[in-house]
C-alpha cells in the first residue's frame, strides 16, 4: 500500500515537471509573438494580442490547478497529453492567422508541439493530432483564398506541402518509436520473468543449502548462523534456551533393522518434535542422530517443559514396520545469556547431555543442575 502511494507521488511529480516544460514553451512562444508584433510581422491590433496572451495565461493557470490538485488522475491519461497537444495546435493555427510573410518561420512550432506527444500518444492519436494541425493550416489558407486575402498562393501551396511532408514523417517516426517502445517493454517483461525465475531458483537453492534432506529440518551450518545472529541481538532482559537432543540406542536400530529403518526413526522424531515447538523455535539436525534446539526468550522452566514434551511425545511414536521398537531420547540443556559464546554454550549442553546418558538415558538434564550441585 505504501509503495503504491510513493509510486503515485513520483509519477505525479514527473507529470508536473512535464507540464512545466510545456508551460515554459508557451511563454517562450508568447515572447516570440511579441517580438513579431514589435517588428511589424503580426497583422493584428495590439489589444487583440494582449487578450490572446491573457487567455493563454488563463489556460495555463487552469491546467496548473488541475495538476497541482491531482484532478488529472481522474482521466484515462493523467498526463493529458492529447488535450495539451490539441490546445497548442489550436493556438498555433490562431497565431498563424495573424502572420503574413513570417508565417513560414512559425510553421516550425507545429513540429515542436507534436514532438511533445511523440513518446506518449498512441500512433492513431498522434496521426489524428497531425491531421488536426494540417487541416487547420489548410483551412486557414483556404479561408484567406476565399476572401481574397491570400497574397501568395504559390507560397501557401509550398508551405502546405512542406508541412504535409514534415507531419507525415513525424507520424511514421512516431509509429516506429511506439513499436520500439513496445518491443522494449516486452523484453523488459520477459527479463523480469527470467529474473523472478532466477530469484525463485536461488531461494530454492538457499533452502536446499540450509535444510537437511532427510528430516527437512535446518542443517547444522544454518542453525549456527541463525543461533549466532540471535545471540548477537540479545539484551539483558531475557535468556534463551539451548538443548542438544540425542536419540537413545540409535546405532542398535541401524545395526538390527538397517539404515532405512534408522532414517524413518529420524523422520519420525523430526515430525513429532515440530508439533511441540512454537513458530519462532529453531530445531536442526546437528549430525547423525543428534539434534539441536534453540528457544528464544525462554526461562529455565520453559526450556525444561518443552524438552520434556518432546521426550514424552517421542516415546509414543510408532514407526511403520517397527512396532515393537522402544524409542527414547536424552536431552542436555543450557541457557544463553547476553555476551555468551555459542561454542561454550554448546559445550555446556553437550556435558549435560553426557550426564543424561550416564544417568540412564531417556531424561532431560540441565547444565544448571551440575552448577547448583
C-alpha positions as CSV (number, residue, x, y, z in Angstrom):
1,X,0.0,0.0,0.0
2,X,2.8,2.4,1.0
3,X,4.8,1.6,-2.1
4,X,1.8,2.3,-4.4
5,X,1.4,5.7,-2.7
6,X,5.1,6.5,-3.2
7,X,4.9,5.4,-6.8
8,X,1.8,7.6,-7.5
9,X,3.5,10.6,-5.9
10,X,6.6,10.1,-8.1
11,X,4.5,9.8,-11.2
12,X,2.6,12.9,-10.3
13,X,5.8,14.9,-9.8
14,X,7.0,13.7,-13.2
15,X,3.8,14.8,-14.8
16,X,4.1,18.2,-13.1
17,X,7.6,18.6,-14.4
18,X,6.5,17.7,-17.9
19,X,3.7,20.2,-17.8
20,X,6.1,22.9,-16.5
21,X,8.2,22.2,-19.6
22,X,5.1,22.7,-21.8
23,X,4.2,25.9,-20.0
24,X,7.7,27.3,-20.4
25,X,7.4,26.6,-24.1
26,X,4.2,28.6,-24.2
27,X,5.9,31.5,-22.5
28,X,8.8,31.4,-25.0
29,X,6.4,31.4,-27.9
30,X,4.5,34.3,-26.4
31,X,7.8,36.2,-26.2
32,X,8.5,35.4,-29.8
33,X,5.0,36.6,-30.8
34,X,5.6,39.9,-29.1
35,X,8.9,40.2,-31.0
36,X,6.9,39.7,-34.2
37,X,4.4,42.4,-33.0
38,X,7.1,45.0,-32.4
39,X,8.9,44.1,-35.6
40,X,5.7,44.6,-37.6
41,X,5.1,41.0,-38.7
42,X,2.0,40.4,-36.6
43,X,-1.1,41.7,-38.5
44,X,-3.5,42.4,-35.7
45,X,-4.1,45.2,-33.2
46,X,-2.1,45.1,-30.0
47,X,-5.2,44.9,-27.8
48,X,-6.1,41.6,-29.6
49,X,-2.6,40.3,-28.9
50,X,-3.0,41.3,-25.2
51,X,-6.3,39.5,-25.0
52,X,-4.8,36.4,-26.7
53,X,-1.9,36.4,-24.3
54,X,-4.2,36.8,-21.3
55,X,-6.3,33.8,-22.5
56,X,-3.3,31.6,-23.0
57,X,-2.1,32.5,-19.4
58,X,-5.5,31.7,-18.0
59,X,-5.5,28.4,-19.8
60,X,-2.0,27.6,-18.3
61,X,-3.2,28.6,-14.9
62,X,-6.2,26.3,-15.1
63,X,-4.1,23.4,-16.2
64,X,-1.6,24.2,-13.4
65,X,-4.5,23.9,-10.9
66,X,-5.6,20.6,-12.4
67,X,-2.1,19.1,-12.0
68,X,-1.4,20.6,-8.5
69,X,-4.8,19.4,-7.2
70,X,-4.3,15.9,-8.7
71,X,-7.5,16.3,-10.8
72,X,-5.6,14.9,-13.8
73,X,-5.6,11.5,-12.1
74,X,-9.3,11.2,-12.8
75,X,-8.7,10.9,-16.5
76,X,-7.7,7.9,-18.5
77,X,-4.5,9.6,-19.5
78,X,-3.3,11.5,-16.3
79,X,-0.7,13.4,-18.4
80,X,-3.5,15.0,-20.5
81,X,-1.1,14.8,-23.4
82,X,-3.7,14.8,-26.2
83,X,-5.6,17.7,-24.7
84,X,-2.5,19.8,-24.3
85,X,-1.4,19.0,-27.9
86,X,-4.8,19.9,-29.4
87,X,-5.0,23.1,-27.4
88,X,-1.5,24.1,-28.5
89,X,-2.2,23.3,-32.1
90,X,-5.4,25.4,-32.0
91,X,-3.5,28.4,-30.6
92,X,-0.7,27.8,-33.2
93,X,-3.3,28.0,-36.0
94,X,-4.8,31.1,-34.5
95,X,-1.3,32.7,-34.3
96,X,-0.6,31.9,-38.0
97,X,-3.8,33.6,-39.0
98,X,-2.3,36.9,-37.9
99,X,1.0,36.4,-39.6
100,X,1.8,37.1,-43.2
101,X,5.4,36.9,-44.5
102,X,6.6,35.4,-41.2
103,X,4.2,32.5,-41.4
104,X,6.8,30.1,-42.7
105,X,9.1,30.9,-39.8
106,X,6.4,29.9,-37.3
107,X,5.4,26.7,-39.1
108,X,8.2,25.0,-37.1
109,X,6.1,25.3,-34.0
110,X,3.7,22.7,-35.3
111,X,6.5,20.2,-35.3
112,X,7.6,21.3,-31.8
113,X,4.1,20.8,-30.4
114,X,3.7,17.3,-31.9
115,X,7.2,16.3,-30.6
116,X,5.7,16.9,-27.1
117,X,3.4,13.9,-27.8
118,X,5.8,11.7,-29.7
119,X,6.5,9.3,-26.8
120,X,3.1,9.5,-25.1
121,X,0.5,9.3,-27.8
122,X,-0.5,6.1,-29.5
123,X,0.2,6.2,-33.3
124,X,-3.5,6.6,-34.1
125,X,-4.0,9.5,-31.7
126,X,-0.7,11.1,-32.9
127,X,-1.8,10.8,-36.5
128,X,-5.2,12.4,-35.6
129,X,-3.4,15.3,-34.0
130,X,-1.2,15.7,-37.1
131,X,-4.3,15.7,-39.3
132,X,-5.8,18.3,-37.0
133,X,-2.7,20.5,-37.5
134,X,-2.6,20.1,-41.3
135,X,-6.4,20.6,-41.7
136,X,-6.2,23.7,-39.5
137,X,-3.4,25.2,-41.6
138,X,-5.1,24.2,-44.9
139,X,-8.4,25.7,-43.7
140,X,-6.6,28.9,-42.8
141,X,-5.2,29.3,-46.3
142,X,-8.5,28.2,-47.9
143,X,-10.4,30.8,-45.8
144,X,-8.0,33.6,-46.9
145,X,-8.2,32.4,-50.6
146,X,-12.0,32.6,-50.5
147,X,-11.9,36.1,-49.0
148,X,-9.2,37.3,-51.4
149,X,-6.7,37.7,-48.6
150,X,-4.1,35.1,-49.7
151,X,-1.3,37.2,-51.1
152,X,0.9,34.5,-52.5
153,X,-1.0,31.2,-53.3
154,X,2.2,29.5,-54.6
155,X,4.0,30.2,-51.3
156,X,1.0,28.9,-49.4
157,X,0.9,25.7,-51.5
158,X,4.6,25.2,-50.9
159,X,4.1,25.7,-47.1
160,X,1.2,23.2,-47.1
161,X,3.3,20.6,-48.9
162,X,6.2,21.2,-46.6
163,X,4.0,20.9,-43.5
164,X,2.4,17.7,-45.0
165,X,5.9,16.1,-45.5
166,X,7.1,17.1,-42.1
167,X,3.9,15.8,-40.4
168,X,3.9,12.6,-42.4
169,X,7.5,11.9,-41.4
170,X,6.6,12.6,-37.8
171,X,3.7,10.2,-38.0
172,X,5.9,7.4,-39.4
173,X,8.6,8.1,-36.8
174,X,6.0,8.1,-34.0
175,X,4.9,4.7,-35.2
176,X,8.5,3.5,-35.2
177,X,9.1,4.9,-31.7
178,X,6.0,3.3,-30.3
179,X,6.8,-0.1,-31.8
180,X,10.3,0.2,-30.4
181,X,9.0,1.0,-27.0
182,X,6.5,-1.9,-27.2
183,X,9.4,-4.3,-28.1
184,X,11.5,-2.9,-25.3
185,X,8.6,-3.3,-22.9
186,X,8.1,-6.9,-24.0
187,X,11.8,-7.6,-23.5
188,X,11.7,-5.9,-20.1
189,X,8.7,-8.1,-19.1
190,X,10.5,-11.2,-20.3
191,X,13.6,-10.2,-18.5
192,X,11.6,-9.5,-15.3
193,X,10.1,-13.0,-15.7
194,X,13.5,-14.5,-16.1
195,X,14.8,-12.6,-13.0
196,X,11.8,-13.8,-11.0
197,X,12.5,-17.4,-12.1
198,X,16.2,-17.0,-11.1
199,X,15.2,-15.5,-7.7
200,X,12.9,-18.4,-7.2
201,X,15.7,-20.9,-8.1
202,X,18.1,-19.0,-5.8
203,X,15.6,-19.2,-3.0
204,X,15.2,-22.9,-3.6
205,X,19.0,-23.4,-3.6
206,X,19.3,-21.4,-0.4
207,X,16.6,-23.6,1.1
208,X,18.4,-26.8,0.0
209,X,21.7,-25.4,1.3
210,X,20.0,-24.7,4.7
211,X,17.9,-27.8,5.0
212,X,18.7,-31.4,6.0
213,X,17.4,-33.5,3.1
214,X,16.2,-36.4,5.3
215,X,14.3,-34.7,8.1
216,X,13.5,-31.3,6.4
217,X,14.9,-29.6,9.4
218,X,17.7,-27.0,9.3
219,X,21.2,-28.3,9.0
220,X,24.0,-27.7,11.4
221,X,25.6,-24.8,9.4
222,X,22.4,-22.9,9.0
223,X,21.4,-23.4,12.7
224,X,24.7,-22.0,13.9
225,X,24.2,-19.0,11.6
226,X,20.7,-18.4,13.0
227,X,21.7,-19.0,16.6
228,X,24.7,-16.7,16.4
229,X,22.6,-14.0,15.0
230,X,20.0,-14.4,17.8
231,X,22.8,-14.3,20.3
232,X,24.2,-11.1,18.9
233,X,20.9,-9.2,19.2
234,X,20.2,-10.3,22.7
235,X,19.9,-7.8,25.5
236,X,20.0,-8.3,29.3
237,X,16.2,-8.6,29.7
238,X,15.8,-12.2,28.8
239,X,17.6,-15.6,28.3
240,X,17.4,-18.2,25.5
241,X,17.2,-21.9,25.8
242,X,19.7,-24.2,24.0
243,X,19.3,-28.0,24.0
244,X,21.2,-30.9,22.4
245,X,19.0,-34.0,21.8
246,X,20.4,-37.4,21.1
247,X,18.2,-40.5,20.2
248,X,19.0,-43.3,22.5
249,X,20.4,-46.6,21.2
250,X,20.2,-45.3,17.6
251,X,23.2,-47.4,16.5
252,X,21.3,-50.5,17.6
253,X,18.4,-49.6,15.3
254,X,20.7,-49.3,12.3
255,X,22.6,-52.5,13.1
256,X,19.4,-54.6,13.7
257,X,16.8,-53.1,11.4
258,X,19.0,-51.4,8.8
259,X,19.7,-47.8,7.8
260,X,16.4,-47.4,6.1
261,X,14.7,-48.1,9.4
262,X,17.0,-45.6,11.1
263,X,16.1,-43.0,8.5
264,X,12.4,-43.5,9.3
265,X,13.1,-43.1,13.0
266,X,14.9,-39.8,12.4
267,X,12.0,-38.6,10.3
268,X,9.5,-39.6,13.0
269,X,11.5,-37.7,15.6
270,X,11.5,-34.5,13.4
271,X,7.8,-34.8,12.8
272,X,6.9,-35.3,16.5
273,X,9.3,-32.7,17.8
274,X,8.0,-29.9,15.5
275,X,4.5,-30.4,17.0
276,X,5.9,-29.4,20.4
277,X,7.5,-26.2,19.3
278,X,6.5,-22.6,18.7
279,X,6.9,-20.9,15.3
280,X,10.0,-19.0,16.4
281,X,11.7,-22.0,17.9
282,X,14.6,-23.4,15.8
283,X,15.2,-27.1,15.6
284,X,18.0,-28.5,13.4
285,X,19.8,-31.8,12.8
286,X,23.2,-31.4,14.4
287,X,24.7,-34.6,12.9
288,X,23.8,-38.3,12.8
289,X,21.1,-38.9,15.4
290,X,21.8,-35.7,17.3
291,X,19.6,-32.6,17.1
292,X,19.9,-29.1,18.5
293,X,17.2,-26.8,19.7
294,X,17.1,-23.0,20.3
295,X,14.2,-21.5,22.1
296,X,14.2,-17.6,22.0
297,X,13.1,-15.7,25.1
298,X,13.0,-18.8,27.3
299,X,13.3,-19.4,31.0
300,X,14.8,-22.5,32.7
301,X,11.4,-23.9,33.5
302,X,10.1,-23.2,29.9
303,X,13.1,-25.0,28.4
304,X,12.7,-28.0,30.6
305,X,8.9,-28.2,29.9
306,X,9.5,-28.0,26.2
307,X,12.2,-30.7,26.2
308,X,10.1,-32.9,28.4
309,X,7.2,-32.6,25.9
310,X,9.5,-33.6,23.1
311,X,10.8,-36.6,25.0
312,X,7.4,-37.9,26.1
313,X,5.9,-37.5,22.6
314,X,8.8,-39.4,21.0
315,X,8.2,-42.2,23.4
316,X,4.7,-42.6,21.9
317,X,5.8,-42.5,18.3
318,X,5.0,-45.6,16.2
319,X,7.3,-46.1,13.2
320,X,5.9,-48.2,10.3
321,X,7.4,-51.7,10.3
322,X,9.0,-51.1,13.8
323,X,6.0,-51.5,16.1
324,X,8.0,-53.3,18.8
325,X,10.7,-50.7,18.9
326,X,11.0,-48.8,22.2
327,X,12.1,-45.2,21.3
328,X,13.6,-42.7,23.7
329,X,15.9,-39.7,23.7
330,X,18.2,-37.8,26.0
331,X,18.5,-34.1,26.3
332,X,21.2,-31.7,27.6
333,X,20.0,-28.2,28.3
334,X,21.6,-24.8,29.0
335,X,20.6,-21.2,29.0
336,X,22.1,-18.5,26.8
337,X,22.7,-15.0,28.3
338,X,23.9,-11.7,26.9
339,X,27.5,-11.9,26.0
340,X,27.6,-15.7,26.0
341,X,29.6,-17.7,23.4
342,X,27.9,-20.2,21.2
343,X,30.8,-22.7,21.3
344,X,30.9,-22.6,25.1
345,X,27.1,-22.9,25.3
346,X,27.2,-26.0,23.1
347,X,29.9,-27.5,25.3
348,X,27.7,-26.9,28.4
349,X,24.7,-28.6,26.6
350,X,26.9,-31.4,25.5
351,X,28.2,-32.0,29.0
352,X,24.6,-32.0,30.3
353,X,23.7,-34.5,27.5
354,X,26.5,-36.7,28.6
355,X,25.2,-36.7,32.2
356,X,21.7,-37.6,30.9
357,X,23.2,-40.6,29.1
358,X,25.3,-41.6,32.1
359,X,22.4,-41.5,34.4
360,X,20.3,-44.0,32.4
361,X,19.2,-42.1,29.3
362,X,15.6,-41.1,28.4
363,X,15.8,-38.0,30.5
364,X,16.5,-34.2,30.3
365,X,19.4,-32.8,32.1
366,X,20.3,-29.2,32.6
367,X,23.7,-27.6,32.8
368,X,22.5,-25.6,35.8
369,X,22.0,-28.9,37.8
370,X,25.7,-29.5,37.8
371,X,26.4,-25.9,38.6
372,X,23.9,-25.8,41.5
373,X,25.4,-29.0,42.9
